[in-house]
Amino acid sequence: MAKEKRVVMSVSGGADSSTMLAYLLSEGFEVHCVWFDYGSTQNPYEMKAIQAITDHYKVPLSIISIKDAMSDFKSALTRKQDIPEGYYNKDNMSATVVPARNIVFISLAAGFAWSIDYNYVALAIHSGDHFVYPDTRPEFYNAMKEAIFEGTDKRITLLAPFLYYDKRDIIRKGLELNVPYELTRTCYKDQPVACGRCGACVERLEAFWLNGAEDPIEYEDREYWKTVSKEYK
Amino acid sequence: MAKEKRVVMSVSGGADSSTMLAYLLSEGFEVHCVWFDYGSTQNPYEMKAIQAITDHYKVPLSIISIKDAMSDFKSALTRKQDIPEGYYNKDNMSATVVPARNIVFISLAAGFAWSIDYNYVALAIHSGDHFVYPDTRPEFYNAMKEAIFEGTDKRITLLAPFLYYDKRDIIRKGLELNVPYELTRTCYKDQPVACGRCGACVERLEAFWLNGAEDPIEYEDREYWKTVSKEYK
């Protein structure tokens, strides 16, 4: 007998989606994970984390390849001669590869959920992303929720349980739920051990510290974040 | 000097998108056409029409391949054992292949428009599709328009000039604009000459008749539509 609440969510192997997975299971959802392979910055360490987390929680994982469409986008960017330089800042280069990426992923997740007769799609968007990514903001989310609901003939409802959480709130929730953070992967760099210096590592180490907890993964440099954190005193 | 109004629209080679292309040009838009290759029912006659129409109007055409993601959807459908039989009706089988297809295409068109620094995405949705496809209805469109606008940081505005048109209204507008309908392709069947008997041919022939005009393309059977039309007396 299928559960009443069946949710598709995308996983990245990181702290946010791993915590949301634990949260949705704790709320009684049947969860089906998807990973969007868009052929860009993903690395084998992320895939290892995704496998470990979905195995830990014994949830199915489907891979949806979006590589060909994304390469069409990239070549459109490359072809265009008058892309304003400096339009994207360095930290934000992934956005140049796939504009509207989150919108595309939500749409694909909704189509996938419909395909397998699931009735929810959950997003791990949170307030820490609102400044950089317009397609994680509440005004986007609220409109997109209605569009997906109407556009699927009221089959699919979007959820964003962490919409107003920051990273500290997410880690607090995950610690409550005993998320196996030792299996997760957050670092942007293409190396087996997390660097501790990239934006993602810094934000994560700070969030654990703010919760009075120790991040269980290994870091090359576990102290660097304190030198750039606005929270650490 | 780029025009102020730059619009991405998807073309199918049919009457609706060809008319919208003519309409947008008549309204002063710079138009960039895209075709979504999702590896399904598209046939070489459609592609020939798409090329002929975009050549006629001297507008660029980009192809965005979504085949791999769509095949992942299909295999999800195939894997699932309990798809309700008869859930989709026969005329509507294309919908079983790609649930939420229009939502996905709008999202990709928005990402593409952003990639090439265009500020509008136009949809040829019309009232004749509202009953069958939820993602062509006004309540979907209005929410999606807001989601795309907010999710692209107010870069991209959706347009649907034919939202409340039926097929007759579209053909009337196209006749006013001298759309070269002889270049277009509407028939669902995989054959060089339009059949005149499928749903698409019937609707088209009726719409020309309702405008007191002759459809300039060749048909195998140009009279059949009268036997099934509710409008013909």
Interface residues (C-beta under 8 A of the other chain):
Chain A: S62 I63 I64 S65 I66 K67 D68 A69 D72 F73 A76 L77 K80 D82 I83 V98 P99 A100 R101 N102 I103 V104 I106 S107 L108 A110 G111 F112 W114 S115 I116 D117 P134 D135 R137 E139 F140 A143 M144 E146 A147 I148 E150 G151 T152 D153 K154 I156
Chain B: S62 I63 I64 S65 I66 K67 D68 A69 D72 F73 A76 L77 K80 D82 I83 V98 P99 A100 R101 N102 I103 V104 I106 S107 L108 A110 G111 F112 W114 S115 I116 D117 P134 D135 R137 E139 F140 A143 M144 E146 A147 I148 E150 G151 T152 D153 K154 I156
